[in-house]
Amino acid sequence: MTMADVRIEFSEDAARELLKSPEVQADLAQRAAAIAGAAGIGTFDVTPSMTPTRARVSVGTADHAARHAEATTRSLTSALDAGRG
């Protein structure tokens, strides 16, 4: 068998279950917490949610200091790299 003979079958149901799994939820929560921690001045909220197809998480400003820091120095936007890796 050569590489040209390999066939990969993709299961949408299995992929959907993976995207909603507790492991993916935990990974997203960890990444969001790292972003919120790296954003600096102010308080940042981490909000997990679930859609019919996947787990999600968002990080947002929670007080005036955080909103001001994002508006003037893009502190939250600049912290996105903390969630990679």
C-alpha positions in Angstrom: 0.0 0.0 0.0 1.3 3.4 -1.0 0.4 6.8 0.4 -1.9 7.3 -2.5 -3.9 4.3 -1.4 -4.7 5.7 2.1 -8.2 6.7 2.6 -9.3 8.8 5.6 -13.0 8.9 6.6 -14.2 11.9 8.6 -17.0 11.4 11.1 -18.9 14.7 11.6 -20.7 13.3 14.7 -17.4 12.3 16.3 -15.8 15.6 15.5 -18.8 17.5 17.0 -18.6 15.4 20.2 -14.8 16.1 20.4 -15.5 19.8 20.1 -17.9 19.7 23.0 -15.9 17.3 25.2 -14.8 18.2 28.8 -11.2 18.1 27.7 -11.8 20.8 25.0 -13.8 22.8 27.5 -10.9 22.6 30.1 -8.3 23.6 27.4 -10.4 26.6 26.3 -10.9 27.7 30.0 -7.1 27.5 30.6 -6.3 29.5 27.5 -8.9 32.2 28.3 -7.6 32.4 31.9 -4.1 32.9 30.5 -5.3 35.7 28.2 -7.2 37.4 31.0 -4.1 37.2 33.3 -1.8 38.6 30.6 -4.2 41.5 29.8 -2.9 43.5 32.8 -4.8 46.4 34.3 -8.4 45.9 35.3 -10.7 42.9 35.7 -11.5 40.6 32.8 -14.3 38.1 32.7 -13.9 34.6 31.3 -17.3 33.3 30.1 -17.7 29.7 28.9 -20.6 28.7 26.7 -21.8 25.8 24.6 -23.4 25.9 21.2 -25.0 22.9 19.5 -21.8 22.1 17.7 -18.9 23.2 20.0 -17.7 24.6 23.3 -16.7 28.3 23.4 -15.2 30.8 25.7 -14.9 34.5 25.7 -12.8 37.0 27.6 -14.2 40.5 28.1 -13.6 43.6 30.1 -15.4 43.7 33.5 -14.7 47.2 34.8 -13.8 50.7 33.8 -10.1 50.2 34.2 -10.1 47.2 31.9 -12.2 49.0 29.3 -9.9 52.0 29.5 -6.8 49.9 29.1 -8.3 48.1 26.1 -9.4 51.4 24.5 -6.1 53.1 25.0 -3.4 50.4 24.8 -5.3 47.4 23.4 -4.3 45.4 26.5 -6.8 42.5 26.0 -6.1 42.3 22.2 -2.4 42.3 22.8 -2.8 39.5 25.3 -4.2 37.0 22.8 -0.8 35.4 22.3 -0.9 34.2 25.9 -3.7 31.8 24.9 -1.7 30.1 22.1 0.5 27.1 22.8 
